[in-house]
């Protein structure tokens, strides 16, 4: 399909997803739970279906990870046998193995992989529906993350469950939160960084004493300065999975031709950095105008992610920091939708203007970087 046809297809799916979500939100508020759940299933099913119907070339890592893992699962007689054929995370392996027992096409595996990303996001939208409409949270996901989930499948499952973990933990639902952490780690080891950013944000928020703050800031600065040495120490003592060893060598090495390295000024990367900054800076500036305070941890986490991404980009000339700060980026699903509270939107025309601006700005980002620049390698959609 051409970029134009693909754009229309994606936008139709986005619209259907948000419409079902909005209808479900209304039914939840009316306590019509069964109808709301049915509409929610439809809202989740449609984008997952499109993800499962895509060709193996839609998404950079589909052939390398999804197809290979599914084929190994099909060729395995038992799960133990499967473990000898792949080094993928256990959760991803289990999903592939179970899917291969029920279906003989990798498309079903792609469908369930997306389902594991979008379900936690939808639950977060439901949990935060009093602060912002569910459809707006889902539109944030669709424009900012959906297409990229076609590529970084395992890590996006981990990101969405870390986000859900945070929301459940804040509501003191500790058992469910713990389950989310286990699932997140079972799909991607980088969940450790997601937890680290959350703990760091909470630590920053809790530092009331000035001396303690200075010591804490100095410690964080030392970690940043000696990030290369710390990473190499972890590699030396084999404390990281093999994949991360290769990534660390690529990030901190001198070879500028490796994956995700940047040589000189890159306009595409610079523009994307500006958009990332605007998604954080604009809400934080505008929120000062309203009395309602958002969760301070969410503010700090998004700032930490941007700071980490910028530091790695400038110092090591690589966008690989975005692979780790993506955990912080997912907290935009809590930060951005509440922007509507900054503006007056009692009347219908005011709601149209406010929501239209939010969706339009995210849509412009999506069209420029996903559809034109092809960041996720999903701008040209193809059916199986």
Secondary structure as UniProt FT lines:
FT   HELIX           3..29
FT   TURN            30..31
FT   HELIX           33..52
FT   TURN            56..57
FT   TURN            60..61
FT   HELIX           62..67
FT   HELIX           68..75
FT   HELIX           79..83
FT   TURN            84..85
FT   HELIX           90..102
FT   HELIX           106..127
FT   TURN            128..131
FT   HELIX           134..141
FT   HELIX           142..146
FT   HELIX           147..150
FT   HELIX           153..170
FT   TURN            171..172
FT   HELIX           174..187
FT   TURN            189..190
FT   HELIX           191..206
FT   HELIX           210..225
FT   HELIX           227..236
FT   TURN            237..238
FT   HELIX           242..252
FT   TURN            256..257
FT   TURN            259..260
FT   HELIX           267..286
FT   HELIX           287..289
FT   HELIX           296..316
FT   HELIX           321..329
FT   TURN            330..331
FT   HELIX           332..335
FT   HELIX           337..342
FT   HELIX           348..365
FT   HELIX           366..372
FT   TURN            375..376
//
